[in-house]
Amino acid sequence: MTKIEIIGTGCAKCKRLFANAGQAVKDLKITADVVKVDDIDEIVNRGIMMTPALFIDGKVRAEGRVPDVNEIKAMLTGG
């Protein structure tokens, strides 16, 4: 199962990224675990300098910006 993590403190951009990731999963009809990570210590431990950040299967795919649904879909399908 694909694991998608939204890293951020709960700001509006973090919420929008979470919604975009959820919509991408729904559109692709894939099974994925979409979770928020808002613990400051965890964010620091991952070396994130700008939020929100998007991790897919443990790899950072975006940092400091909100990819749209189509971009996330491309990330999930290898595009």
C-alpha positions in Angstrom: 0.0 0.0 0.0 1.2 3.5 -0.9 1.9 5.7 2.1 1.3 9.5 1.6 2.3 11.8 4.3 1.5 15.5 4.5 4.0 17.3 6.7 3.0 20.6 8.2 1.7 22.3 11.3 -2.0 22.5 10.1 -1.9 25.7 8.1 -4.3 26.4 5.2 -1.7 25.2 2.7 -1.3 21.9 4.6 -5.0 21.4 4.6 -5.2 22.0 0.9 -2.4 19.6 0.2 -4.1 16.9 2.3 -7.3 17.5 0.3 -5.5 17.4 -3.0 -3.7 14.1 -2.0 -7.0 12.6 -1.0 -8.7 13.6 -4.2 -5.7 12.2 -6.3 -6.1 8.8 -4.5 -9.8 8.9 -5.0 -9.5 9.8 -8.7 -6.9 7.0 -9.3 -9.0 4.5 -7.3 -5.9 3.2 -5.6 -5.4 2.1 -2.0 -3.2 4.5 -0.1 -2.7 5.6 3.5 -2.9 9.4 3.6 -1.8 10.8 6.9 -0.9 14.2 8.4 2.3 14.6 10.3 2.1 17.8 12.4 4.6 17.0 15.2 7.3 19.7 15.3 10.0 17.2 16.4 9.1 14.9 13.5 9.2 17.7 11.0 12.6 18.8 12.3 13.9 15.2 12.3 13.0 14.9 8.6 14.9 18.1 7.8 11.9 19.9 6.4 12.7 23.6 6.0 9.4 24.8 4.4 6.0 23.4 4.9 3.8 21.9 3.6 5.8 18.9 2.4 4.6 15.8 0.6 6.2 12.4 1.2 5.2 9.4 -0.9 6.5 6.1 0.4 9.1 7.8 2.5 10.5 10.1 -0.2 10.0 13.8 -0.3 8.2 14.8 -3.5 7.3 18.4 -2.8 8.4 21.0 -0.1 7.1 24.5 0.5 4.4 24.3 -2.1 1.0 22.7 -2.8 1.0 20.5 -5.8 -2.4 20.3 -7.5 -4.4 17.1 -7.9 -3.0 16.3 -11.4 0.6 16.7 -10.3 0.1 14.4 -7.3 -1.6 11.9 -9.6 1.4 12.0 -11.9 3.7 11.4 -8.9 1.6 8.4 -7.8 1.6 6.9 -11.3 5.3 7.4 -11.9 4.8 10.3 -14.3 
